[in-house]
Amino acid sequence: MSPVTVIVGTSIGGVRTAQGLRAAGYDGEVLLVGEETALPYDKPPLSKGLLAGTSSIEDLTLLTERAAREAGIRLLLGRAATGLDIGTNTVTLADGERLRYDDVVIATGARARPSPWGEPRGVHVVRTLGDAQRLAVDLRRGGPLVVVGAGFIGAEVAATARGLGAADVTMVDPAPVPLSRVLDPEVARWFAGLHAGHGVTTRFGVGVEGIDRARDGLVVRLADGARLPAATVVVGIGAVPQDGWLRSSGLRIDDGVVCDRYSRAVGTEHVHAVGDVARWPHPRAGELVRAEHWTNAVEQAACVAHNITRPRQPRAHAPVEYVWSDQYDHTIQLTGRTGGRLGHLTVPGPDPDRSFAVLYADAEGTFTGAVTVNWPRALVACRQAVGTEAPAAEVRDRVTAARPRTTTGARP
């Protein structure tokens, strides 16, 4: 009997695992199971191109029916998984069907953290295609927009709304600066200024007390007593792993599926996890991490596909962290470890008013990561240096070499 691999989850991690198996010569059956009825699609454009109307659903599609058929990938869409039995090697679907597997890949990702203030009409989160489509309809109706949360999703939605012509956009976050999880305060204040310079009202350092219905829309109540009228509210306060369906599986579940360095669920040989739902020991961080990054999902999928097809020569997952964000006409890219209590230095880019790199280092002066803005060549140099234990001063020299000699000044 031919082996069977069941992949649960149809976002980038699941699709790339299926494609990676075929590319590695896997000749068994590949089943790709998804809760949504839509064809597998890419999620980063949901808060940018799709919301702005510059990208179509077809542009986001990761795997068409024809491509799946030609690759020998069986699509089971609109079929949510409700259970995993590692004793009988079966995945149970919501309709009661049980899928037998030789290997199973958990790629169910994460869901948006729900609004703690309820979800009256006009309140949105952005995580799925349906979420983005519903938000787009409301944005085009006009009226004030309040974005709760100044992480990547919140910042991108605010920037996209301004690009669509929204005149009244307010971004609220209890942290004193935006993107506080990945940037130090100095650099984060520059990003706050970027939004303010594009007409976004920013209310940082104050939390939300409630979201109420009003006669003409919504009212967002802040902890300092302010009341913000809104036609639309977007709540972007993080994500939580989609691991609830695994609670009775016997797997170790702790902020995701806890895995070994080969992305196998601990204590198992044939249960694997990729993407936002996986938590594994990162060699440079020295602890278990769960990375909600597109590139991490892609690289982990390739690792898992290799390990299924070459089980005697497993490959450890040791990625170089990378994430990007498009806000207005700025491309922000991060690699490695940034922010927190790390030291940092700024290198001006080809256009000091629009481009720069911020290099981060630990207490010993070892380079740990970087943030670059509108400077692709600097990003390449920094990604190459992550994990090499190079001194930050040496990386600074490499980045400086990527800058035209005529450049002067510094940002931020």
Helices and strands as residue ranges (DSSP letters): E 4-8, H 12-23, E 29-34, G 44-47, H 49-52, H 57-60, H 65-71, E 73-77, E 81-85, E 90-93, E 98-100, E 103-106, E 110-112, E 123-124, H 129-140, E 145-148, H 152-163, E 169-173, H 185-197, E 201-204, E 208-214, E 217-222, E 227-230, E 232-235, E 239-241, G 244-246, E 257-258, E 271-273, G 275-277, E 278-282, E 287-289, H 294-309, E 322-327, E 330-336, E 343-348, E 356-361, E 367-373, H 376-385, H 392-401
